[in-house]
Amino acid sequence: MTRIDLDDLPPKVAKAISALAAGDELLLVQSGAVVSRLRIAEATAPAPGSPPEEADMGEVLEHFRTMIEEEF
C-alpha cells in the first residue's frame, strides 16, 4: 500500500483531499486523461493486538543509531 502524508502535498491539494467524506470519489487526471478513480472509505481502527506504529519507529531508530555508531 502506498502512503502519502498530507503535509507533503501542496496546501490546496491537501485541503481538497481532507474535505472528502466516506463514499466520495477522487478522480486523478493527467493531461486530460483519467489516470485513476479512488473511492474514499471509512477510517478503520487498528486491529486488536497489533503494535502501534510508534513502537515500530522506535525499533527502526534504534537500529539506525546502532548502524551509525558501528560505521563511525
GIBEL-V479500 format. One record per residue. SS is DSSP state (h for helix, s for strand, l for the rest). OMEGA is omega as a letter, one per 30 degrees, with the letter a starting at -180 (* if undefined). Layout:
BEGIN
ss: [SS,SS]
omega: [OMEGA,OMEGA]
END
This chain:
BEGIN
ss: [l,l,l,l,l,h,h,h,l,l,h,h,h,h,h,h,h,h,l,l,l,l,l,l,s,s,s,s,s,s,l,l,s,s,s,s,s,s,s,l,l,l,l,l,l,l,l,l,l,l,l,l,h,h,h,h,h,h,h,h,h,h,h,h,h,h,h,h,h,h,h,l]
omega: [l,a,l,l,a,l,a,a,l,a,a,l,l,l,l,l,a,a,a,l,l,a,l,l,l,a,l,a,l,a,l,a,l,l,a,l,a,l,a,l,l,l,l,l,l,l,l,l,l,a,l,a,a,l,l,a,l,l,l,a,l,l,l,l,l,l,a,a,l,a,a,*]
END
